[in-house]
Amino acid sequence: MADVVKWWSRMTAALTGAVLALVVPAHAWAASRGVDEVMFEAARRRTRSRGGFGFLFGGALCCLFVIATIVLIVVLISRNRRRR
């Protein structure tokens, strides 16, 4: 169990570092360039007649795919450990 906790903490630290190294500078660049004004203008021009069900369904499907992939990886790793 200690190995799993150690592995999980290392993966979390690596992911956090990658997110901070990529997202924070990109956000700072976008804020300094006025990109947020373009986003607000695009949101104002958007038509309201279309429903957002397709986006919701696509997001849910993507989320289920990611969760299924993670579960499959965990199952395969745990099977390989039992065989030894």
C-alpha positions, -999 to +999 in steps of 0.1 A: +000+000+000+029+023+007+041+019-029+007+029-042+007+060-020+042+069-031+034+064-068+002+084-065+019+113-048+046+114-074+021+113-102+001+141-086+032+162-081+042+157-117+008+165-131+005+196-109+039+208-120+030+203-157-003+221-153+013+250-135+042+252-160+018+253-190-014+269-179-001+298-157+021+314-184-005+308-211-031+326-189-008+355-182-001+359-219-037+358-228-046+383-202-019+407-213-030+405-250-066+413-246-078+378-257-105+380-230-123+408-249-125+386-280-140+358-260-167+380-245-176+394-279-179+359-293-202+350-264-224+380-271-228+371-308-237+335-301-272+326-310-295+314-283-318+293-304-296+261-303-297+239-272-266+228-254-276+191-252-251+180-277-222+196-258-235+180-226-238+146-242-203+148-257-188+159-224-204+131-205-193+106-232-157+119-230-158+117-192-170+081-193-143+072-218-116+086-196-129+069-165-132+036-183-096+040-195-083+046-160-102+017-146-089-006-174-053+005-167-057-001-129-072-036-136-044-045-160-017-033-135-033-052-106-035-084-127+001-082-136+011-079-099-009-109-089+007-132-115+042-127-100 
